[in-house]
């Protein structure tokens, strides 16, 4: 008697699986028909992809590839340095917040300047702008230290 019950249950399960397979195949076929009827504009898709992967900023180079003259410490601090030091990104000491700078000032201005030139932790060398000269970088460090009242 157990064999007949087992066979009936087994047949019912197999029948159910076959019916579900047919339903899923039909459903997949119907969805494929709907999707294939949609108009696809490859040019619009490519434009959207190019816009999505386009760079956020552009490199600006003056005529002849030469800088227009040395930038002041204030100019650099308010442009290049401000990117991280304005908000304290990744632990960068905030511009104008003395408490953030005290431990660094205690190690000496030469160490701060060396870290600015060579990079330290998350800070890239020269703040990520290789065009900054040593003179400009020193002026930027001096400006940032003066913003917290440090006597150089």
PyMOL commands that place a pseudoatom at each C-alpha (Angstrom):
pseudoatom trace, name=CA, resn=UNK, resi=1, chain=A, elem=C, hetatm=0, pos=[0.000, 0.000, 0.000]
pseudoatom trace, name=CA, resn=UNK, resi=2, chain=A, elem=C, hetatm=0, pos=[2.890, 2.368, 0.739]
pseudoatom trace, name=CA, resn=UNK, resi=3, chain=A, elem=C, hetatm=0, pos=[4.211, 1.953, -2.782]
pseudoatom trace, name=CA, resn=UNK, resi=4, chain=A, elem=C, hetatm=0, pos=[0.890, 3.076, -4.301]
pseudoatom trace, name=CA, resn=UNK, resi=5, chain=A, elem=C, hetatm=0, pos=[0.792, 6.161, -2.030]
pseudoatom trace, name=CA, resn=UNK, resi=6, chain=A, elem=C, hetatm=0, pos=[4.383, 6.997, -2.834]
pseudoatom trace, name=CA, resn=UNK, resi=7, chain=A, elem=C, hetatm=0, pos=[3.772, 6.643, -6.585]
pseudoatom trace, name=CA, resn=UNK, resi=8, chain=A, elem=C, hetatm=0, pos=[0.638, 8.805, -6.439]
pseudoatom trace, name=CA, resn=UNK, resi=9, chain=A, elem=C, hetatm=0, pos=[2.519, 11.528, -4.521]
pseudoatom trace, name=CA, resn=UNK, resi=10, chain=A, elem=C, hetatm=0, pos=[5.497, 11.280, -6.831]
pseudoatom trace, name=CA, resn=UNK, resi=11, chain=A, elem=C, hetatm=0, pos=[3.270, 11.568, -9.936]
pseudoatom trace, name=CA, resn=UNK, resi=12, chain=A, elem=C, hetatm=0, pos=[1.464, 14.579, -8.458]
pseudoatom trace, name=CA, resn=UNK, resi=13, chain=A, elem=C, hetatm=0, pos=[4.781, 16.344, -7.755]
pseudoatom trace, name=CA, resn=UNK, resi=14, chain=A, elem=C, hetatm=0, pos=[6.116, 15.599, -11.251]
pseudoatom trace, name=CA, resn=UNK, resi=15, chain=A, elem=C, hetatm=0, pos=[2.837, 16.831, -12.798]
pseudoatom trace, name=CA, resn=UNK, resi=16, chain=A, elem=C, hetatm=0, pos=[3.021, 20.035, -10.709]
pseudoatom trace, name=CA, resn=UNK, resi=17, chain=A, elem=C, hetatm=0, pos=[6.624, 20.659, -11.778]
pseudoatom trace, name=CA, resn=UNK, resi=18, chain=A, elem=C, hetatm=0, pos=[5.755, 20.144, -15.457]
pseudoatom trace, name=CA, resn=UNK, resi=19, chain=A, elem=C, hetatm=0, pos=[2.805, 22.558, -15.206]
pseudoatom trace, name=CA, resn=UNK, resi=20, chain=A, elem=C, hetatm=0, pos=[4.995, 25.178, -13.463]
pseudoatom trace, name=CA, resn=UNK, resi=21, chain=A, elem=C, hetatm=0, pos=[7.691, 24.790, -16.125]
pseudoatom trace, name=CA, resn=UNK, resi=22, chain=A, elem=C, hetatm=0, pos=[5.157, 25.344, -18.914]
pseudoatom trace, name=CA, resn=UNK, resi=23, chain=A, elem=C, hetatm=0, pos=[3.772, 28.427, -17.104]
pseudoatom trace, name=CA, resn=UNK, resi=24, chain=A, elem=C, hetatm=0, pos=[7.267, 29.893, -16.602]
pseudoatom trace, name=CA, resn=UNK, resi=25, chain=A, elem=C, hetatm=0, pos=[8.211, 29.274, -20.234]
pseudoatom trace, name=CA, resn=UNK, resi=26, chain=A, elem=C, hetatm=0, pos=[5.014, 30.983, -21.368]
pseudoatom trace, name=CA, resn=UNK, resi=27, chain=A, elem=C, hetatm=0, pos=[5.597, 33.903, -19.019]
pseudoatom trace, name=CA, resn=UNK, resi=28, chain=A, elem=C, hetatm=0, pos=[9.185, 34.310, -20.248]
pseudoatom trace, name=CA, resn=UNK, resi=29, chain=A, elem=C, hetatm=0, pos=[8.030, 34.198, -23.867]
pseudoatom trace, name=CA, resn=UNK, resi=30, chain=A, elem=C, hetatm=0, pos=[5.359, 36.870, -23.198]
pseudoatom trace, name=CA, resn=UNK, resi=31, chain=A, elem=C, hetatm=0, pos=[7.862, 39.181, -21.474]
pseudoatom trace, name=CA, resn=UNK, resi=32, chain=A, elem=C, hetatm=0, pos=[10.307, 38.722, -24.351]
pseudoatom trace, name=CA, resn=UNK, resi=33, chain=A, elem=C, hetatm=0, pos=[7.621, 39.809, -26.814]
pseudoatom trace, name=CA, resn=UNK, resi=34, chain=A, elem=C, hetatm=0, pos=[6.854, 42.953, -24.774]
pseudoatom trace, name=CA, resn=UNK, resi=35, chain=A, elem=C, hetatm=0, pos=[10.527, 43.877, -24.454]
pseudoatom trace, name=CA, resn=UNK, resi=36, chain=A, elem=C, hetatm=0, pos=[11.231, 43.275, -28.141]
pseudoatom trace, name=CA, resn=UNK, resi=37, chain=A, elem=C, hetatm=0, pos=[8.383, 45.662, -29.080]
pseudoatom trace, name=CA, resn=UNK, resi=38, chain=A, elem=C, hetatm=0, pos=[9.999, 48.543, -27.158]
pseudoatom trace, name=CA, resn=UNK, resi=39, chain=A, elem=C, hetatm=0, pos=[11.891, 50.993, -29.290]
pseudoatom trace, name=CA, resn=UNK, resi=40, chain=A, elem=C, hetatm=0, pos=[15.580, 51.041, -28.549]
pseudoatom trace, name=CA, resn=UNK, resi=41, chain=A, elem=C, hetatm=0, pos=[17.631, 54.113, -29.444]
pseudoatom trace, name=CA, resn=UNK, resi=42, chain=A, elem=C, hetatm=0, pos=[21.308, 53.093, -29.373]
pseudoatom trace, name=CA, resn=UNK, resi=43, chain=A, elem=C, hetatm=0, pos=[22.440, 56.694, -29.826]
pseudoatom trace, name=CA, resn=UNK, resi=44, chain=A, elem=C, hetatm=0, pos=[20.526, 57.793, -26.713]
pseudoatom trace, name=CA, resn=UNK, resi=45, chain=A, elem=C, hetatm=0, pos=[21.870, 54.825, -24.761]
pseudoatom trace, name=CA, resn=UNK, resi=46, chain=A, elem=C, hetatm=0, pos=[25.454, 55.659, -25.811]
pseudoatom trace, name=CA, resn=UNK, resi=47, chain=A, elem=C, hetatm=0, pos=[24.975, 59.338, -24.946]
pseudoatom trace, name=CA, resn=UNK, resi=48, chain=A, elem=C, hetatm=0, pos=[23.684, 58.415, -21.488]
pseudoatom trace, name=CA, resn=UNK, resi=49, chain=A, elem=C, hetatm=0, pos=[26.641, 56.081, -20.918]
pseudoatom trace, name=CA, resn=UNK, resi=50, chain=A, elem=C, hetatm=0, pos=[29.166, 58.696, -22.047]
pseudoatom trace, name=CA, resn=UNK, resi=51, chain=A, elem=C, hetatm=0, pos=[27.584, 61.319, -19.794]
pseudoatom trace, name=CA, resn=UNK, resi=52, chain=A, elem=C, hetatm=0, pos=[27.679, 58.918, -16.856]
pseudoatom trace, name=CA, resn=UNK, resi=53, chain=A, elem=C, hetatm=0, pos=[31.357, 58.067, -17.257]
pseudoatom trace, name=CA, resn=UNK, resi=54, chain=A, elem=C, hetatm=0, pos=[32.594, 61.522, -18.243]
pseudoatom trace, name=CA, resn=UNK, resi=55, chain=A, elem=C, hetatm=0, pos=[35.216, 63.053, -15.949]
pseudoatom trace, name=CA, resn=UNK, resi=56, chain=A, elem=C, hetatm=0, pos=[34.038, 65.375, -13.211]
pseudoatom trace, name=CA, resn=UNK, resi=57, chain=A, elem=C, hetatm=0, pos=[36.665, 68.029, -13.899]
pseudoatom trace, name=CA, resn=UNK, resi=58, chain=A, elem=C, hetatm=0, pos=[39.026, 69.048, -16.621]
pseudoatom trace, name=CA, resn=UNK, resi=59, chain=A, elem=C, hetatm=0, pos=[42.712, 69.850, -16.483]
pseudoatom trace, name=CA, resn=UNK, resi=60, chain=A, elem=C, hetatm=0, pos=[43.268, 73.511, -17.273]
pseudoatom trace, name=CA, resn=UNK, resi=61, chain=A, elem=C, hetatm=0, pos=[46.538, 74.418, -18.918]
pseudoatom trace, name=CA, resn=UNK, resi=62, chain=A, elem=C, hetatm=0, pos=[47.363, 77.961, -19.935]
pseudoatom trace, name=CA, resn=UNK, resi=63, chain=A, elem=C, hetatm=0, pos=[48.616, 78.779, -23.417]
pseudoatom trace, name=CA, resn=UNK, resi=64, chain=A, elem=C, hetatm=0, pos=[51.975, 77.214, -24.147]
pseudoatom trace, name=CA, resn=UNK, resi=65, chain=A, elem=C, hetatm=0, pos=[51.608, 74.857, -21.156]
pseudoatom trace, name=CA, resn=UNK, resi=66, chain=A, elem=C, hetatm=0, pos=[53.303, 77.343, -18.846]
pseudoatom trace, name=CA, resn=UNK, resi=67, chain=A, elem=C, hetatm=0, pos=[51.956, 78.686, -15.586]
pseudoatom trace, name=CA, resn=UNK, resi=68, chain=A, elem=C, hetatm=0, pos=[51.044, 82.357, -15.588]
pseudoatom trace, name=CA, resn=UNK, resi=69, chain=A, elem=C, hetatm=0, pos=[53.330, 83.040, -12.624]
pseudoatom trace, name=CA, resn=UNK, resi=70, chain=A, elem=C, hetatm=0, pos=[53.696, 81.869, -9.056]
pseudoatom trace, name=CA, resn=UNK, resi=71, chain=A, elem=C, hetatm=0, pos=[50.440, 81.485, -7.176]
pseudoatom trace, name=CA, resn=UNK, resi=72, chain=A, elem=C, hetatm=0, pos=[50.157, 82.970, -3.722]
pseudoatom trace, name=CA, resn=UNK, resi=73, chain=A, elem=C, hetatm=0, pos=[49.784, 80.831, -0.635]
pseudoatom trace, name=CA, resn=UNK, resi=74, chain=A, elem=C, hetatm=0, pos=[46.276, 82.205, -0.195]
pseudoatom trace, name=CA, resn=UNK, resi=75, chain=A, elem=C, hetatm=0, pos=[45.335, 81.270, -3.784]
pseudoatom trace, name=CA, resn=UNK, resi=76, chain=A, elem=C, hetatm=0, pos=[46.540, 77.698, -3.337]
pseudoatom trace, name=CA, resn=UNK, resi=77, chain=A, elem=C, hetatm=0, pos=[44.990, 77.316, 0.106]
pseudoatom trace, name=CA, resn=UNK, resi=78, chain=A, elem=C, hetatm=0, pos=[41.627, 78.548, -1.178]
pseudoatom trace, name=CA, resn=UNK, resi=79, chain=A, elem=C, hetatm=0, pos=[41.660, 76.340, -4.265]
pseudoatom trace, name=CA, resn=UNK, resi=80, chain=A, elem=C, hetatm=0, pos=[43.807, 73.205, -4.097]
pseudoatom trace, name=CA, resn=UNK, resi=81, chain=A, elem=C, hetatm=0, pos=[44.199, 72.832, -0.307]
pseudoatom trace, name=CA, resn=UNK, resi=82, chain=A, elem=C, hetatm=0, pos=[40.611, 73.838, 0.491]
pseudoatom trace, name=CA, resn=UNK, resi=83, chain=A, elem=C, hetatm=0, pos=[39.336, 70.664, -1.177]
pseudoatom trace, name=CA, resn=UNK, resi=84, chain=A, elem=C, hetatm=0, pos=[40.410, 68.543, 1.794]
pseudoatom trace, name=CA, resn=UNK, resi=85, chain=A, elem=C, hetatm=0, pos=[41.470, 71.006, 4.469]
pseudoatom trace, name=CA, resn=UNK, resi=86, chain=A, elem=C, hetatm=0, pos=[38.203, 72.949, 4.235]
pseudoatom trace, name=CA, resn=UNK, resi=87, chain=A, elem=C, hetatm=0, pos=[36.103, 70.038, 5.492]
pseudoatom trace, name=CA, resn=UNK, resi=88, chain=A, elem=C, hetatm=0, pos=[38.736, 67.886, 7.185]
pseudoatom trace, name=CA, resn=UNK, resi=89, chain=A, elem=C, hetatm=0, pos=[38.448, 65.103, 4.606]
pseudoatom trace, name=CA, resn=UNK, resi=90, chain=A, elem=C, hetatm=0, pos=[40.020, 61.820, 5.792]
pseudoatom trace, name=CA, resn=UNK, resi=91, chain=A, elem=C, hetatm=0, pos=[41.456, 63.457, 8.894]
pseudoatom trace, name=CA, resn=UNK, resi=92, chain=A, elem=C, hetatm=0, pos=[43.039, 66.468, 7.192]
pseudoatom trace, name=CA, resn=UNK, resi=93, chain=A, elem=C, hetatm=0, pos=[43.486, 69.340, 9.659]
pseudoatom trace, name=CA, resn=UNK, resi=94, chain=A, elem=C, hetatm=0, pos=[40.846, 71.972, 8.929]
pseudoatom trace, name=CA, resn=UNK, resi=95, chain=A, elem=C, hetatm=0, pos=[41.941, 75.358, 7.700]
pseudoatom trace, name=CA, resn=UNK, resi=96, chain=A, elem=C, hetatm=0, pos=[41.565, 77.883, 10.531]
pseudoatom trace, name=CA, resn=UNK, resi=97, chain=A, elem=C, hetatm=0, pos=[40.960, 75.283, 13.300]
pseudoatom trace, name=CA, resn=UNK, resi=98, chain=A, elem=C, hetatm=0, pos=[43.908, 75.603, 15.676]
pseudoatom trace, name=CA, resn=UNK, resi=99, chain=A, elem=C, hetatm=0, pos=[43.188, 72.383, 17.605]
pseudoatom trace, name=CA, resn=UNK, resi=100, chain=A, elem=C, hetatm=0, pos=[43.565, 70.366, 14.385]
pseudoatom trace, name=CA, resn=UNK, resi=101, chain=A, elem=C, hetatm=0, pos=[47.019, 71.839, 13.752]
pseudoatom trace, name=CA, resn=UNK, resi=102, chain=A, elem=C, hetatm=0, pos=[48.591, 71.881, 17.249]
pseudoatom trace, name=CA, resn=UNK, resi=103, chain=A, elem=C, hetatm=0, pos=[50.155, 68.396, 17.129]
pseudoatom trace, name=CA, resn=UNK, resi=104, chain=A, elem=C, hetatm=0, pos=[51.514, 69.076, 13.658]
pseudoatom trace, name=CA, resn=UNK, resi=105, chain=A, elem=C, hetatm=0, pos=[52.916, 72.469, 14.618]
pseudoatom trace, name=CA, resn=UNK, resi=106, chain=A, elem=C, hetatm=0, pos=[54.653, 70.819, 17.587]
pseudoatom trace, name=CA, resn=UNK, resi=107, chain=A, elem=C, hetatm=0, pos=[56.602, 68.615, 15.149]
pseudoatom trace, name=CA, resn=UNK, resi=108, chain=A, elem=C, hetatm=0, pos=[57.865, 71.693, 13.344]
pseudoatom trace, name=CA, resn=UNK, resi=109, chain=A, elem=C, hetatm=0, pos=[57.223, 73.644, 10.180]
pseudoatom trace, name=CA, resn=UNK, resi=110, chain=A, elem=C, hetatm=0, pos=[59.889, 71.684, 8.281]
pseudoatom trace, name=CA, resn=UNK, resi=111, chain=A, elem=C, hetatm=0, pos=[58.009, 68.436, 8.963]
pseudoatom trace, name=CA, resn=UNK, resi=112, chain=A, elem=C, hetatm=0, pos=[54.732, 69.995, 7.818]
pseudoatom trace, name=CA, resn=UNK, resi=113, chain=A, elem=C, hetatm=0, pos=[56.402, 71.236, 4.638]
pseudoatom trace, name=CA, resn=UNK, resi=114, chain=A, elem=C, hetatm=0, pos=[58.027, 67.844, 4.025]
pseudoatom trace, name=CA, resn=UNK, resi=115, chain=A, elem=C, hetatm=0, pos=[54.622, 66.148, 4.424]
pseudoatom trace, name=CA, resn=UNK, resi=116, chain=A, elem=C, hetatm=0, pos=[53.103, 68.633, 1.971]
pseudoatom trace, name=CA, resn=UNK, resi=117, chain=A, elem=C, hetatm=0, pos=[55.858, 67.944, -0.579]
pseudoatom trace, name=CA, resn=UNK, resi=118, chain=A, elem=C, hetatm=0, pos=[55.957, 64.144, -0.202]
pseudoatom trace, name=CA, resn=UNK, resi=119, chain=A, elem=C, hetatm=0, pos=[52.417, 63.419, 0.973]
pseudoatom trace, name=CA, resn=UNK, resi=120, chain=A, elem=C, hetatm=0, pos=[51.350, 61.694, 4.150]
pseudoatom trace, name=CA, resn=UNK, resi=121, chain=A, elem=C, hetatm=0, pos=[48.536, 59.239, 4.933]
pseudoatom trace, name=CA, resn=UNK, resi=122, chain=A, elem=C, hetatm=0, pos=[45.664, 60.068, 2.538]
pseudoatom trace, name=CA, resn=UNK, resi=123, chain=A, elem=C, hetatm=0, pos=[47.263, 63.332, 1.361]
pseudoatom trace, name=CA, resn=UNK, resi=124, chain=A, elem=C, hetatm=0, pos=[48.974, 62.947, -2.006]
pseudoatom trace, name=CA, resn=UNK, resi=125, chain=A, elem=C, hetatm=0, pos=[52.283, 64.680, -2.715]
pseudoatom trace, name=CA, resn=UNK, resi=126, chain=A, elem=C, hetatm=0, pos=[51.818, 68.407, -3.355]
pseudoatom trace, name=CA, resn=UNK, resi=127, chain=A, elem=C, hetatm=0, pos=[48.123, 68.081, -2.565]
pseudoatom trace, name=CA, resn=UNK, resi=128, chain=A, elem=C, hetatm=0, pos=[47.629, 66.137, -5.781]
pseudoatom trace, name=CA, resn=UNK, resi=129, chain=A, elem=C, hetatm=0, pos=[48.802, 68.998, -8.023]
pseudoatom trace, name=CA, resn=UNK, resi=130, chain=A, elem=C, hetatm=0, pos=[52.269, 68.253, -9.364]
pseudoatom trace, name=CA, resn=UNK, resi=131, chain=A, elem=C, hetatm=0, pos=[52.468, 71.734, -10.922]
pseudoatom trace, name=CA, resn=UNK, resi=132, chain=A, elem=C, hetatm=0, pos=[52.804, 73.388, -7.492]
pseudoatom trace, name=CA, resn=UNK, resi=133, chain=A, elem=C, hetatm=0, pos=[56.376, 74.594, -7.050]
pseudoatom trace, name=CA, resn=UNK, resi=134, chain=A, elem=C, hetatm=0, pos=[58.305, 74.325, -3.778]
pseudoatom trace, name=CA, resn=UNK, resi=135, chain=A, elem=C, hetatm=0, pos=[58.032, 78.094, -3.351]
pseudoatom trace, name=CA, resn=UNK, resi=136, chain=A, elem=C, hetatm=0, pos=[54.260, 78.040, -3.871]
pseudoatom trace, name=CA, resn=UNK, resi=137, chain=A, elem=C, hetatm=0, pos=[53.850, 75.081, -1.534]
pseudoatom trace, name=CA, resn=UNK, resi=138, chain=A, elem=C, hetatm=0, pos=[55.825, 76.817, 1.219]
pseudoatom trace, name=CA, resn=UNK, resi=139, chain=A, elem=C, hetatm=0, pos=[53.645, 79.925, 0.773]
pseudoatom trace, name=CA, resn=UNK, resi=140, chain=A, elem=C, hetatm=0, pos=[50.499, 77.777, 1.050]
pseudoatom trace, name=CA, resn=UNK, resi=141, chain=A, elem=C, hetatm=0, pos=[51.773, 76.048, 4.211]
pseudoatom trace, name=CA, resn=UNK, resi=142, chain=A, elem=C, hetatm=0, pos=[52.720, 79.442, 5.700]
pseudoatom trace, name=CA, resn=UNK, resi=143, chain=A, elem=C, hetatm=0, pos=[49.257, 80.812, 4.882]
pseudoatom trace, name=CA, resn=UNK, resi=144, chain=A, elem=C, hetatm=0, pos=[47.516, 77.786, 6.434]
pseudoatom trace, name=CA, resn=UNK, resi=145, chain=A, elem=C, hetatm=0, pos=[49.621, 78.012, 9.592]
pseudoatom trace, name=CA, resn=UNK, resi=146, chain=A, elem=C, hetatm=0, pos=[48.993, 81.749, 9.868]
pseudoatom trace, name=CA, resn=UNK, resi=147, chain=A, elem=C, hetatm=0, pos=[45.254, 81.011, 9.620]
pseudoatom trace, name=CA, resn=UNK, resi=148, chain=A, elem=C, hetatm=0, pos=[45.508, 79.282, 12.997]
pseudoatom trace, name=CA, resn=UNK, resi=149, chain=A, elem=C, hetatm=0, pos=[47.685, 81.986, 14.501]
pseudoatom trace, name=CA, resn=UNK, resi=150, chain=A, elem=C, hetatm=0, pos=[50.962, 80.098, 14.328]
pseudoatom trace, name=CA, resn=UNK, resi=151, chain=A, elem=C, hetatm=0, pos=[54.093, 82.231, 14.466]
pseudoatom trace, name=CA, resn=UNK, resi=152, chain=A, elem=C, hetatm=0, pos=[56.560, 80.893, 11.913]
for i in range(1, 152): cmd.bond("trace and resi %d" % i, "trace and resi %d" % (i + 1))
show_as sticks, trace
zoom trace
